[in-house]
Each structure stands twice: as C-alpha cells, then as structure tokens.
Amino acid sequence: MLGLLLAACTAVPDLSGGRRSVVAIDGEAPVGEPWIQFDRDDLSGSTGCNSFRASYDYADGQLSVGPIAATKRFCRTDLARQESRVFEILGSDLTVRAGSGLLLESESGSLRLANQ
C-alpha cells in the first residue's frame, strides 16, 4: 500500500490536455490571457500579446524548451515585460509538478498552468 502511495506522489505529470491558461507568473496573476498548449512534438501559446511556438523535450518531470519563434507585434509595456518573463522562464531547465494545475519551475521563475 505504501508503495502505491509513493508511486502516486512521484508520478510524472502529463502535459497533454489542450490549451492551458497561465494563471500565475512567478506567483503573480498575469496580464491579459496568456496560455500554453503542449502537442506531441511542440508547444504553442500566447504571452498575452504575441503568439509563439517551440519544440520541447520532456522526460521524468524535466522540461527543456527549444528556441522560441514568436510573432513581433508591438505590446504595451506591461505585456512586453510579461512576455520577456515568460520567454526567460521557458528558456531555462524546468521541473514540472502537478497539483492544482501544472507548475513549471526553474531557478529563473515559475509558470502555473490551469488544469483543462
């Protein structure tokens, strides 16, 4: 029984599930409506201003995002700052944790994504 409980606590979170709203960036509510979607080979999303796409590798709860390609629309200052933070966080080695949504966490910061 204890083995089953430990296995449940250490299960690798599933990234699939469609579009997930970003509900917190470094613990703070985001501006606009940023989101991320993980597909089989890549991820896509919106920072609240620009759209983006990147490849990723995910194994054993560790996420590594490849180079990010993004549209280049002009963003309000608050959205531009948010976009920089999102890209900085996604550009670092991330640990993925499940809970109330997904937490993507690194030394650079964190993104909390809603459950679908």
C-alpha positions as CSV (number, residue, x, y, z in Angstrom):
1,M,0.0,0.0,0.0
2,L,2.8,2.4,0.9
3,G,4.4,1.7,-2.5
4,L,1.2,2.7,-4.3
5,L,1.1,6.0,-2.4
6,L,4.7,6.8,-3.1
7,A,4.2,6.0,-6.8
8,A,1.2,8.2,-6.9
9,C,3.1,11.1,-5.3
10,T,6.1,10.8,-7.7
11,A,4.1,10.2,-10.9
12,V,5.3,12.3,-13.9
13,P,2.7,14.9,-14.7
14,D,1.1,14.6,-18.1
15,L,1.5,17.7,-20.3
16,S,-1.3,16.8,-22.7
17,G,-4.8,18.2,-22.3
18,G,-5.2,21.0,-24.7
19,R,-4.8,24.7,-24.1
20,R,-3.9,25.6,-20.6
21,S,-4.3,29.1,-19.2
22,V,-1.3,30.6,-17.5
23,V,-2.8,31.6,-14.1
24,A,0.4,32.8,-12.4
25,I,3.8,34.0,-13.4
26,D,6.3,34.0,-10.5
27,G,3.2,33.7,-8.2
28,E,1.5,36.8,-9.6
29,A,-1.6,37.0,-11.7
30,P,-0.8,37.6,-15.4
31,V,-1.9,40.5,-17.6
32,G,-4.3,39.5,-20.4
33,E,-4.9,35.9,-21.3
34,P,-1.6,34.0,-21.7
35,W,-1.8,30.3,-22.5
36,I,0.3,27.3,-23.4
37,Q,-0.6,24.1,-25.3
38,F,1.6,21.1,-25.4
39,D,1.2,18.9,-28.6
40,R,3.1,15.7,-29.3
41,D,6.2,17.4,-30.9
42,D,6.0,21.1,-29.9
43,L,4.3,23.6,-27.8
44,S,2.5,26.8,-28.8
45,G,1.0,29.7,-26.9
46,S,0.4,33.3,-26.3
47,T,2.1,35.6,-23.9
48,G,-1.0,37.8,-23.7
49,C,0.3,39.8,-26.7
50,N,2.4,37.7,-29.1
51,S,1.9,34.1,-30.2
52,F,4.8,31.6,-30.0
53,R,5.9,28.1,-30.9
54,A,8.8,25.9,-29.9
55,S,9.9,22.3,-29.8
56,Y,10.4,20.7,-26.4
57,D,11.8,17.6,-24.7
58,Y,10.1,16.2,-21.7
59,A,11.2,13.2,-19.6
60,D,11.0,12.2,-15.9
61,G,9.3,15.5,-15.0
62,Q,12.1,17.6,-16.6
63,L,11.1,20.0,-19.4
64,S,13.5,21.6,-21.9
65,V,12.1,24.1,-24.4
66,G,13.9,24.7,-27.7
67,P,14.4,28.0,-29.5
68,I,11.1,30.1,-29.4
69,A,9.7,31.6,-32.6
70,A,7.3,34.4,-31.9
71,T,5.2,37.0,-33.7
72,K,6.6,40.5,-33.3
73,R,3.5,42.7,-32.6
74,F,4.0,45.8,-30.5
75,C,3.0,45.2,-26.9
76,R,2.0,47.5,-24.1
77,T,4.8,47.9,-21.6
78,D,3.2,45.6,-19.0
79,L,2.6,42.9,-21.7
80,A,6.1,43.3,-23.1
81,R,7.6,42.8,-19.6
82,Q,5.4,39.7,-19.1
83,E,6.4,38.3,-22.5
84,S,10.1,38.7,-21.5
85,R,9.5,36.8,-18.2
86,V,7.5,34.0,-19.9
87,F,10.3,33.5,-22.5
88,E,13.0,33.7,-19.9
89,I,11.3,31.1,-17.7
90,L,10.6,28.8,-20.7
91,G,14.2,29.2,-21.8
92,S,15.5,27.6,-18.6
93,D,15.6,24.0,-17.5
94,L,12.2,23.3,-15.9
95,T,10.8,20.9,-13.4
96,V,7.1,20.1,-13.9
97,R,4.9,19.4,-10.9
98,A,1.3,18.5,-10.7
99,G,-1.2,19.9,-8.2
100,S,-3.9,22.4,-8.8
101,G,-2.8,22.6,-12.5
102,L,0.8,22.3,-13.6
103,L,3.7,24.2,-12.1
104,L,6.7,24.8,-14.5
105,E,9.5,25.8,-12.2
106,S,13.2,26.7,-12.5
107,E,15.8,28.9,-10.9
108,S,14.6,31.6,-13.3
109,G,11.0,31.6,-12.1
110,S,7.7,29.8,-12.4
111,L,4.6,29.5,-14.5
112,R,1.4,27.9,-13.1
113,L,-0.9,26.5,-15.7
114,A,-4.6,25.7,-15.1
115,N,-6.0,22.2,-15.5
116,Q,-8.2,21.6,-18.5
